[in-house]
Amino acid sequence: MIARLTGILAEVAQTHAIVDLDGIGYEVLVCGFAVGELTAQRGQQVTLHTMQYLEGTSAGGNMIPRLVGFLHPEDRAFFERFITVKGIGVKKALKALVIPTGKLAAAIEAGDAKALARLPGVGARAADQIIAELKGKVGDFAIGQTADGAPPAAAVTWTSAQRDALEVMIALGERRSDAERWLARAMQLSPDTATADEWVRLAYRIRSGM
């Protein structure tokens, strides 16, 4: 089993990424919520925490090995728990997870069936099933998370350049809470960024997924 893959993140699409390792390009399936963060690291070395599964049917004799990858091990752990729900397989989970695992776990713990039913391919019946099987079991994934997986803004210590970047983004019309959230994520992805202009560019890349 391939549990971890480290290489250059060569391509990012809505459903998969290509990681180059020793001249071989590995296709790794990814969840929608991770695309923006992955795109911000395109061209860089990344480590994806992976799980394998076989796609197809044994009766047809055409079982294709697939890799699913996550930037954070806690996201993989949540995914592995999520697919234990009756009727939620790997493909359905990949399609459904368009919001960060921390936010999804919080919705499950709150019994928010309406929020779960809005996930692609889920619907009301599956939402009720998810809550019935996972409520009380995913609270550890919800702790300390914001809606996009960034650290809470109140917990961030801003440098002078980051404060300047924040004011620039507010002057451009962004809400302070949004700008703080994007910059907090930028700090996680690229802590060595130096100037205010670079912080602004990185924050907008995270916002747009480009």
N, C-alpha and C positions, 0 to 999 in steps of 0.2 A: 504493500500500500504506500502511495506517495502522500506523505503527510505535510510536506513543506516543499516549496519550489522557489528558488532564488535566481533571478536573472534580470535582464533588461526588459522593461515593459515597452514593447515595440508598437503595439496597436491596442486601441480600446474601442469597442463597439457597444451597442446597447445591451447585447446579450453575452458578450465574451471578450476576453483579452488574449493577446498573443505575447508570451514571455519567451525571449530568446535566451537559450542556455547552451553554451558550447556549440553554437552553430545549428541548433535545433530549435524550431519554433513550436512551443507547446500551446495549444488552444485550451483556455481555461474558461469555463462558464462562470458568469458573475451575476449577482443580483442587481436590480436596477438602482437600489439606493446607493450602491458603491461606485457607480459610473463616474460621477463628478470627482470624487476623491482620486480614483484611478487615473482619470484624464489629467489631473493636475500633476501626476507623477510620470506621465508618458516620457520615454527616453531615459528614465532613471532606473537604477537598480532597485528592485522591490523584492520583498519576500511575501509570497502568498501562502496562507495556511489552507491546505487543500484536503478534499475528500474525494474518493473515487466511487463511481457506481457504473453499472452496466445498463446501457440503454437498448431496448428491444425486447424480444420475447424468446425464451429458450426453445419454444416449440418451432419457431422459424429458423433457429440455428444462426441467427444474425445478431449476436450480442456485441455491441460496440462499447469499449471502455471510454468513460468520460471523466474529466476532472472538473470539480467545482472549487473555486478559490475565493479567499477572503483576506483582506489586509490585516484584520485583527482576529486573534484566536477566539475571542469571546463571540464574535459574529458566527464563526464556524460552529461553536458549541451551541449557540441558539438555533442555528439552522438544523443541526442534527437532532435537537429536541423537537423542533417544529415539525419535521417530517415523520415523527412518530404518531402524529394525529391521524386517525382513520380517514382515508380519502385524500390525504395531503402527501403526494409523492414528491420526488426531487424536482421534476419538471414543473409541477404546479406551484411548488414553493418558490422556485426561481422566478416564475412569472409574478407571483403575488408580492414578493418582498421589494416593493418600491419605496418603502419608508425605512428609516434606520431601525435596527433591531431593538434599541433602547425604547424607542417610541412605540413599537409594536408590542413589546413586552409589557409596557405600561398600560396599553389598551386592553390587553388580555387580563392583566391583574385587576383592572377597573371593571371588567365585564362589559366593555364597550362594544357590543355586537354591531352597532351601526358603523363604527369606524372600521371594523374588520371586514364587514360585508362590502365596503367600498374598494377593497383591494382587488386587483385584476384577477378574475377567475375564481373568486371565493364565493360571494353571495351569502344570503342570510342563513341557509342551512349549515354550510360549512363553518360560518362564523360561530354559530352556537356550538358546533362540535369542537372547535378550537378552544373555546372558553371552557367547555365541560371537561376537556382532557388536560388543559395546561394551566388553568387558573390556580394560583398557589404554588406553581412550580417554576415560574420564570421571573419572579420578583428580583432575583439577584442580577438579572440582565438589565432591569429598568433603573436600578439605583445609579445616581450620579450622571444620568444621561440627559441631554437636551434633545430637541426635535431632530437635529441633524447629526447627532453623535459628537459634537464639539463640546469641550468642557464648559461649564456654566461661566458666563462672562464675568460674574462677580469673583470667580476664583482666579482670573487671569491677571498677571502683573504686566502692565503695558510699558514698553520702552518709549523713549521720546519719538523715535521714528514711527512706531506703531500708533502713538497718539496723534501724530501729524497725519498719518494715513487715514485714521478714523475721521478726523475733522474734514479732510478732503472729500471722503465719501459722503459725509453728511451734507457738505456744501453742494455735492452733485445730486442731492435729492434722496439719498438712501435714508431709511429709518435707522436711528442709532442702534436699536437692538439687532437689526439685520446685519449692519456693518460690523458690529462687535462679534457676532456669531461667525461671520465669514473670516474675519481676521483671526479669531481664536482657532479656527480650523487651519488657517494658513500657518499659524505658529506651530501646530502639530506636524504639518507636512514639511515645512522648510524653516526650521528655527534659526538658520544662519543667514536668512534674508536680512539685508542691511538697511536700505534706504526706504523712505516713505513711498516713493514712486514704485519700488519693487513690491512693497506690501500691498499697495493698491492694485497693481496688476495681478498679483497672485490671488487676492481676495475676489476679484472679478472673474478670474478663471474658475475658481471654485463655485461661484454663484452660477455661472453659465454652463459649467461642465465642459469647457473648452480648454 
